[in-house]
Amino acid sequence: MSVREAEGRPAGEDGAPVPVIRVERGNPTPEQLAALTVVLAAAGSRGG
């Protein structure tokens, strides 16, 4: 199943939606870098 086919479908027991990954060209803005840093820090703090 492709990402496009799975978009919006439950991803597991918790029924969380499947994340959508969008690829963009060019350098990220400072705001995009800050948002990515927050997401990665939160994912890393789960201890998984």
C-alpha positions in Angstrom: 0.0 0.0 0.0 1.4 3.4 -0.9 1.5 6.4 1.4 -1.2 8.1 -0.7 -3.5 5.0 -0.4 -2.9 4.8 3.4 -3.3 8.5 4.0 -6.0 9.1 6.7 -6.3 5.4 7.6 -5.8 4.1 11.1 -2.1 3.3 11.7 -2.4 1.0 14.6 -4.4 0.0 17.7 -4.7 3.6 18.8 -6.3 4.6 15.5 -3.8 7.4 14.9 -3.8 8.7 11.3 -0.9 7.8 9.1 1.6 10.7 8.9 1.9 12.4 5.5 5.4 13.2 4.4 5.9 16.0 1.9 9.2 16.6 0.2 10.1 20.2 -0.7 13.1 21.5 -2.5 15.3 24.2 -1.1 16.6 25.2 2.4 14.2 25.1 5.3 13.2 28.3 7.0 14.2 29.0 10.6 10.6 28.3 11.6 10.7 24.9 9.8 14.0 24.0 11.5 12.6 25.0 14.9 9.5 22.8 14.4 11.6 19.9 13.3 13.8 20.3 16.3 10.8 20.2 18.6 9.4 17.1 17.0 12.7 15.2 17.0 13.3 16.2 20.6 9.9 15.0 21.7 10.4 11.7 19.8 13.8 11.2 21.4 12.5 11.8 24.9 10.0 8.9 24.7 12.9 6.5 25.5 11.9 4.2 22.7 
